[in-house]
Amino acid sequence: MFKIDLMSQKLIYLAILFIISFQLKAQSKFSFSAGKNEAKISFDLKSNLIIVPVLINNVKLNFLVDTGVNFTLIFDNHKAKQLGLSTDQPYMLRGLGNQPALEAFKVNLANMQIGDLTFLNQTALVLPENEFELSRRMGTQIDGIIGYDLFSDYPVLIDYQRKFIRINPSSISRKWSSSKVLNFPLSFYRNKPHIQLSFSQSNEENVLGEFILDSGLSDAIWLFPNKKGVSEIPPVFADFLGTGINGDVYGQRGKLPQFHLGSKVLKDVKVAYPKVDSIQAIPLADNRIGSIGAELLSRFKVLIDYPKAKISLMPTRKTNKPFYYNLSGLEIEYDGMRMVKQKLPNVKRGEDINSKGIEILLRDRFQLILYPSMSISYVRPNSPAHLAGLRVGDVLLQINGKKVYNMPLERVLGILQKEPGDRIKLTIERKEKKMKFNFTLRSVFDTIAPSP
């Protein structure tokens, strides 16, 4: 399953959920560089999601790495059109939501490179990008997804802290034999890895079931209500969970008192419960009750071994850090470009490199620069931002007195989701009118009473 939830390191801001429910035989046939039997791939980390550089037909692309995907995907954007791919083999895809199926096209890639890996005659699916718009929602260009094809043949080490992936690591540190390392067997359903784990319900009853291992889900845990004894643990709050291949997905969010990773027990772990009608079209393994996402995985060093059907998790300094929710109630995304007028310095050095003269200009000088525009895409009901009066479509201009046009999206999201009690000051534009709003971040559970 391919699921992408977009969030900063602590909180979810936007989820894009997408599940492929078709049967195609995925092929993972790549070779290492000459004389090597392993490869190291550096990656960018955005909202806990791994982004690797990919080269296809000499066109540079960015792919998400997602263990929940059993087939390589390419989004039909301006870069994909440079690839010259023939898209004459249609497939109908069905996933989250209740809208009609989506048409995609099967293609064959003669040559694809990821770091030191070379894929020959790789099969992929081309999907219409406008259905997902990942780039504007993540704040970075996203051109495709790769999952099973990267993991199927060799063990893979993911180091979230140092931001690299190692394919078929020839030497493993002695630390991996430590008793602190958590080891689990993997099972597979439709080429997607599953792990059996348990968690505590509010009545202290432990529920045991299978979770898909999903590095493309930036949330911590998803649970499916009414599956194998799973029920929502109050208090919970209703929220928009994301946009799937077949429409929007809504559900509840809450926290699990305890989640068991073998001998390791994590407390107050974030959890989301999608509505039943959003997942009813998804083919699930018989014992599957949910998903393990990147916000949990990124707290460990991860060694995934598909050939031996096992996974190892090495704790890091992030493992025991608290899980936070979106305290502001705002979701922000890029929304086109905005012309910004910038003042230039009044002091100008001589253009002649041999001249040491300085020219002082008596008139102000300005330049117009295009910057990405950020707007509010969702406001959670009864959240601090909602109560302050912010609306969907408001264009963000300043946050806490600082202009946002030259800030990365992830930094803006981080400011909006810090500790309870932090004061937020926003300047926005609404229908060409500038407006200012102030609110204080608070826990989403402060006003939620537990169910009787």
C-alpha angles and dihedrals in degrees: 000000000000115000127163123188115183115218143133122253093282109025143034116242105165134007128202110188122191129169126188112212103178132104116242126146105245116215125204109185112151135147132215126235115283112290094009133105098187138045137208119209121190116212144188118240117217118174089340090305122124118234120188130186114249130190119205121171088344091303115126114228139171120230131189115229108227125171088194092068121085096188135044112254132201123193115226098238134134091285094050089056088061090060094071093222123174109232104187102122107080126199127186113226126202125192146127118357133033103268127109121289119275124240118231133171131231116228137178118228113208093199133009126170130197111179107303093347122100120197116198123200092357118182119222143163124239114215130188106260095208090071091066111015092197094167097063093042095049096039094235136077112274118185104168151338132251127188129136093026090063097045106035103088108034142026112270127208117204117195106188094180096053093032104232140116121213117202114208095352107211095206128035121198118250086243088078089068092055119118087237091068113097116223126193137172118241129219124194134222117180089347092302120124120240130190127196114231140151137223137188121255120212090264088059090250113141117229117205123199148124124284126193112238101235119178089174093065108084093194120089104237138357122197128191111222117232092020112126094333098318114151133168113269111220140264096058135152131211116248145162106260100187150285116287135192089271103036144297121332123215133179146124133299128206143131134272114228090217136004118190122219097178106284091352117090119196117199132214093006120183115250136179127203113202117207114264094241090059094061102032093101093052119103105231132188110255096252098034115127102166151321137284110218140197098267087067097035093049090063088071141045103251129212111187119187113184095175091056093034098232143113131204126199120199114198118236135187088275095057098091099036115125121265114237133196130214101285098184097051091226129125116196130196139172112265112187126292132310129205110233123194111219127189116232124218116272090222116079127182120222114270092223107092090213092055121086093187123127123213118212113205118210094198125066115252125208138185131199117228130181114232131174112268121226122209137176110261099177138014116197112229114255092008120136090258092050093049089049090058104254117151141198109271096032109140113228115230107161137009120197090345096308124112112243101204092092096038122099113244092243092059092052091050091049092056091050095055108043128123123325110267096037113134118230124199117190132186112198139171119233119179091341091309123115116227135177127217133183128194140155123238115241138173113274088228096056094093099031116102117208114252114259 
